[in-house]
Amino acid sequence: MKSVAILLLALAIPALVLGEFGYGKPRAPEITAGPLVAGRSLDERAVPLTIGISNNYGAPMSIEFDHNAGGPEPIEGFLAPRQLGASSTTQFAFPTGWAGRINVGKTLNSANSKIEASYVGSTDVDVSYVDGYSVPITCSAQGVAVAGCNIPLFNAGNTCDQVDNNGPVCINPKANVPEGPATPFFAPCQGAAYTYPKDDDANLGGFGTLIDCCVGQSCPAPARQQAKRNLEEREAGDVAGGAFERDHARDLGR
C-alpha cells in the first residue's frame, strides 16, 4: 500500500509544481468576452440604466411608474407610487430591455408630465407633455441638459384649454393628433419636450447609463429649448422692426 501511495503522490507533484501560473497554483479560468449586441458586449449591457430625479419645484412631488407590457420590471422589482419631498433626490435602476415612463406631478394623475426612457439597444430619454402638463421637467446626461423644458407653462401667458384640478394638470388636446402642432399653451416647449405624439425633435438617445432628471423652473434647459427661445425673440424683433420702419415711412410721407 505504501508503494501505491508513493506512486500517486509522485504523479500529482508535477501538476502542482509545473503549473502555468506558479508553483502549486491551479490554472486560472479563461474569460470569454460576451457576444456583441447593438455594438456592445453583454458584459457592458449588464450595467443598469440609472435615472435620478431631483425635486427643485419647492413642493412635494408624487411619482408613479409604468413600463411596457411584457418588458422587465425595475431591478428592485415593482415600484409603488411614492412621494419625493421638496429639495429631495432619488434614483432608480432599470435592466436591459426596460422601457417605460415615470409620471411626476403634485398629485397622482395619469396625465402628469412624464419622463420616458428605454434601455433597448441603447439608452433613450425624453420628457413628454403629450397626455398633459403638471410640472416642468428636464433631463441631463454627463452634466449636459439634453431633453425636456423648464418653462412653467401655467405662468407662460397662454390659457389652458382644459384644466384638471387634480394637480392642477393641463390636459393636452393634441394627445391623439400625431402631427400636431402644439396648442398655444404647449407651444413654448414644442421640440424640447413632446407636445404631440410625433414631436420627435424632443427625443434623443445614446447617452450612456446615467440620466439625471430635474423638476422645476430652475432646472437646466436643453440647448433646443434655448435655441427655440432665441429664434422666437429674433422673429419678434423682426416684426417689431418692420412695424417701426412702416411707421417711420408713414411719418416721412406726411
C-alpha positions, 0 to 999 in steps of 0.5 A, spaced: 500 500 500 505 504 501 508 503 494 501 505 491 501 511 495 508 513 493 506 512 486 500 517 486 503 522 490 509 522 485 504 523 479 500 529 482 507 533 484 508 535 477 501 538 476 502 542 482 509 544 481 509 545 473 503 549 473 502 555 468 501 560 473 506 558 479 508 553 483 502 549 486 497 554 483 491 551 479 490 554 472 486 560 472 479 560 468 479 563 461 474 569 460 470 569 454 468 576 452 460 576 451 457 576 444 456 583 441 449 586 441 447 593 438 455 594 438 456 592 445 458 586 449 453 583 454 458 584 459 457 592 458 449 591 457 449 588 464 450 595 467 443 598 469 440 604 466 440 609 472 435 615 472 435 620 478 430 625 479 431 631 483 425 635 486 427 643 485 419 645 484 419 647 492 413 642 493 412 635 494 412 631 488 408 624 487 411 619 482 408 613 479 411 608 474 409 604 468 413 600 463 411 596 457 407 590 457 411 584 457 418 588 458 422 587 465 420 590 471 425 595 475 431 591 478 428 592 485 422 589 482 415 593 482 415 600 484 409 603 488 407 610 487 411 614 492 412 621 494 419 625 493 419 631 498 421 638 496 429 639 495 429 631 495 433 626 490 432 619 488 434 614 483 432 608 480 435 602 476 432 599 470 435 592 466 436 591 459 430 591 455 426 596 460 422 601 457 417 605 460 415 612 463 415 615 470 409 620 471 411 626 476 406 631 478 403 634 485 398 629 485 397 622 482 394 623 475 395 619 469 396 625 465 402 628 469 408 630 465 412 624 464 419 622 463 420 616 458 426 612 457 428 605 454 434 601 455 433 597 448 439 597 444 441 603 447 439 608 452 433 613 450 430 619 454 425 624 453 420 628 457 413 628 454 407 633 455 403 629 450 397 626 455 398 633 459 402 638 463 403 638 471 410 640 472 416 642 468 421 637 467 428 636 464 433 631 463 441 631 463 446 626 461 454 627 463 452 634 466 449 636 459 441 638 459 439 634 453 431 633 453 425 636 456 423 644 458 423 648 464 418 653 462 412 653 467 407 653 462 401 655 467 405 662 468 407 662 460 401 667 458 397 662 454 390 659 457 389 652 458 384 649 454 382 644 459 384 644 466 384 638 471 384 640 478 387 634 480 394 637 480 392 642 477 394 638 470 393 641 463 390 636 459 393 636 452 388 636 446 393 634 441 394 627 445 391 623 439 393 628 433 400 625 431 402 631 427 400 636 431 402 642 432 402 644 439 396 648 442 398 655 444 399 653 451 404 647 449 407 651 444 413 654 448 416 647 449 414 644 442 421 640 440 424 640 447 419 636 450 413 632 446 407 636 445 404 631 440 405 624 439 410 625 433 414 631 436 420 627 435 425 633 435 424 632 443 427 625 443 434 623 443 438 617 445 445 614 446 447 617 452 450 612 456 447 609 463 446 615 467 440 620 466 439 625 471 432 628 471 430 635 474 423 638 476 422 645 476 423 652 473 430 652 475 432 646 472 437 646 466 434 647 459 436 643 453 440 647 448 433 646 443 429 649 448 434 655 448 435 655 441 427 655 440 427 661 445 432 665 441 429 664 434 422 666 437 425 673 440 429 674 433 422 673 429 419 678 434 424 683 433 423 682 426 416 684 426 417 689 431 422 692 426 418 692 420 412 695 424 417 701 426 420 702 419 412 702 416 411 707 421 417 711 420 415 711 412 408 713 414 411 719 418 416 721 412 410 721 407 406 726 411 
